[in-house]
Amino acid sequence: MPKSILKIALDVPLDRLFDYLSGGQAAQIGQRVLVPFGRRSQIGIVMGFAETSEFPIEKLKPVTQVFADELPINTETLNLIKFSADYYQYPFGQALLSALPSRLRQIAPAVSRKQYAYQLTDFGRMQTIEQIPKRQMVTRRVFEALQASEMLTEVELDTISSSARKSAKQLVADGWAMAKQVQADLRVLEQPSATEPDLNDEQAHAVEQIVQAANSFKSWLLHGITGSGKTEVYIRLMQHFLADKDAQVLVLVPEINLTPQLESRFRSRFAKIPLVSLHSNLSESERLHHWQMAQSGASKIIIGTRLSIFTPLPNLKLIIIDEEHDGSYKQQDSMRYHARDIALVRAKRLNIPVVLGSATPALESWHNATANKYNLLSLNQRAVTAAQLPNIECIDTTKVNLQQGLTPQLIAALKLRLARKEQSLLFINRRGYSPVLLCSACHWIAPCMRCSSRLVVHLGQRKLRCHHCGHEQKIPLQCPSCGNADLHPTGHGTQRLEQTLAQLLPTARIARVDRDSISRKNALVEILDKVHNQEIDILVGTQMLAKGHDFPNLTLVGVIDTDSALHSPDFRASERLFAQLMQVAGRAGRAYKAGQVIIQTQFPEHVLFNALRSQDYVSYANAMLQEREQVQFPPYVFMALLRAEANDFQLVQQFLNHAFKLARGFSNDVTVYDPIRPQMERLKGMERGHVLMQTSNRAALQKLLRNLVSQLRGQAIAAKVRWAIDVDPLEF
């Protein structure tokens, strides 16, 4: 007998479950249901059952529909999302529903991919093949196949003929067959696996250590220099765990552009093992299809970006986090979770190993490794024996004459690579033509009216564009401040650098890689294929080129402008810059040709560049940790930010002052700082402010946040601003 009351989680900003009558329909925990909510219907998830409710039974509404033909979300995933919602102070229902593919949040039937299956109708079964003209050979073969099979999918029809689908549709039109939408099958490559390279001693040791502890929770930090073969270690570990035919492996990557390359590498080595990817570049139907294959256990390898950590996986045996230091693992809106930290929690609950790989681990991870909370494994030599670490040279831009932003040394090095038919990469983390439009008379700089930032010149489109809010406007003919017509694009972006190179090196084949140039689907994959096919001489790009890519013929990396990060008020800026430069430097000389890195800077003797020249992450990280400990910054303390924004800053100020007084009264163990404005005071037309809370006691901070959030949610002033709690923030 079905339980009479269902406890349902809904996608609403209230931290509670809602009671509905089952209406005699059977449901399981984790099942999707359709329920009336106010004047509309909503998708919810069953979280429990009850015989009684705090509300009168006659006021409870029955569920409209139980999606009983779908697999329920397993308890392990539900508990993980509940933990995350509690830790990051976010309503559970919203956290749960946002972790699902968008198709599962919609009321329409959740068919994951538009594939059809065909079967004969009663009328069709009464017909004979002689009634089909002999010249219609494909139609006859399709009819025979339908007679021999209860149902044929489009994939199976394709094996008959490339025109078999057309014939099947004609049979439907004639009333002989019927079509219905079904879930697509997971395709597996039927090609031999690629050959295995030999492991060096360090790689073999790393694999052996992790395999020996395969059946228990251990967190492994795989610190390997760029080109040391971390991916090969991942593959060997996957081979071990996937020897169990039911096992699943989850591989997290920080950004979409790394997914195709890693997917291709894995497919070549696991040709007959079902693999899916999960990221925002997939269509809604593709994402749902892949998610369902993972949820059912049909897919054994799952590669995905941060949201993939919440994918239901019934037989998960290993989690790998590639480039674990990357800030992309931290969600910056909604529930502000960090996928790396959630992965560690998930692995511990499942009692399975988790591997964190990076050439430049996050200082939090390095601190945990040196404190023996993580198990440290090091790869200090490049996987290709002949490959050497690139020679890194810092050019003082104050002592040379720049030619359109480039030093003579870098121009000469580019010309040398062209003569040798080798490839080069120029890294500048600034897209557009130039970052500033400057008036030569009054020094007016084109501002964004919606953000506390400057508009970037996009010369090809004759536009000024804000890279924070997306605002666009035409480039003015004269200065709006003084009327002067002499307006100069100042500084360099990717577009200007591309143009400069085309002028200096007219024979070079140049490709630009930034968010503007790869907006089209598969554009990045096409460019990378051209690089591998030696069809491009010089790559110009932003940070999306800095990590993960392997270009054997690339021997020169030039870094154009990094100095702004050296003096940033953000205490994590230098850590991010060091990681970024180590990553981009690692693109050079990965195979049998020597690599060179040229960095243009006004501060060549800065401690960061000294550590970079010696490729010494360890000493640099230890020095940074000493600094952090002295000034009491993470990882030695725990932080949370109460962020608020509104059209009127007075509302933000009132709300934050009120929250500040509340927080101060809740705990003596947590330091609560006065409300301040962030570096970006205005963003997308919203005035911003925040309150920082800091302590060495994580439990005390969590207790304060629970009390603070519960108090704020019911207050009128909180409804006038957009506010959120950011636990363990990466940005201020």
Salt bridges, closest charged atoms under 4 A:
ASP15 OD2 - ARG713 NH1 3.63
ASP19 OD1 - LYS7 NZ 2.77
GLU51 OE2 - LYS3 NZ 3.71
GLU70 OE2 - ARG32 NH2 2.71
GLU76 OE2 - ARG346 NE 2.94
ASP86 OD1 - LYS82 NZ 3.01
ASP122 OD1 - ARG125 NH1 2.90
GLU154 OE1 - ARG165 NH1 3.67
ASP158 OD2 - ARG165 NH2 2.76
GLU196 OE1 - ARG236 NH2 3.57
GLU196 OE2 - ARG269 NH2 3.87
GLU232 OE2 - ARG236 NE 2.86
GLU232 OE1 - ARG265 NH2 3.90
GLU232 OE1 - ARG269 NH1 2.84
ASP246 OD1 - LYS245 NZ 3.70
GLU255 OE2 - LYS547 NZ 3.01
GLU263 OE2 - ARG267 NH2 3.09
GLU284 OE1 - ARG103 NE 3.56
GLU286 OE2 - ARG113 NH2 3.78
GLU286 OE1 - LYS521 NZ 3.41
GLU323 OE1 - HIS325 ND1 3.96
GLU324 OE1 - ARG340 NH1 3.35
ASP326 OD2 - LYS547 NZ 2.35
ASP341 OD1 - ARG340 NE 3.27
GLU364 OE2 - ARG572 NH2 3.09
GLU422 OE1 - ARG417 NE 3.99
GLU422 OE1 - ARG420 NH1 3.57
GLU472 OE1 - LYS463 NZ 3.36
GLU472 OE2 - ARG465 NE 2.78
ASP486 OD1 - HIS488 NE2 3.08
GLU498 OE1 - ARG512 NE 2.82
ASP514 OD2 - ARG512 NH1 2.99
ASP516 OD1 - ARG431 NH1 2.77
ASP516 OD2 - HIS458 ND1 3.77
ASP516 OD1 - ARG465 NH1 3.55
GLU526 OE1 - ARG520 NH2 2.98
ASP537 OD1 - ARG509 NH2 3.02
ASP550 OD1 - ARG590 NE 3.10
ASP561 OD2 - ARG430 NH1 3.22
ASP570 OD2 - ARG576 NH2 2.26
GLU575 OE1 - ARG628 NH2 2.77
GLU605 OE1 - ARG613 NH2 3.85
GLU645 OE2 - ARG722 NH1 2.77
GLU681 OE1 - ARG677 NH1 3.77
GLU687 OE1 - ARG677 NH2 2.52
ASP726 OD1 - LYS330 NZ 3.00
ASP726 OD2 - ARG336 NE 3.99
ASP726 OD2 - ARG643 NH2 3.00
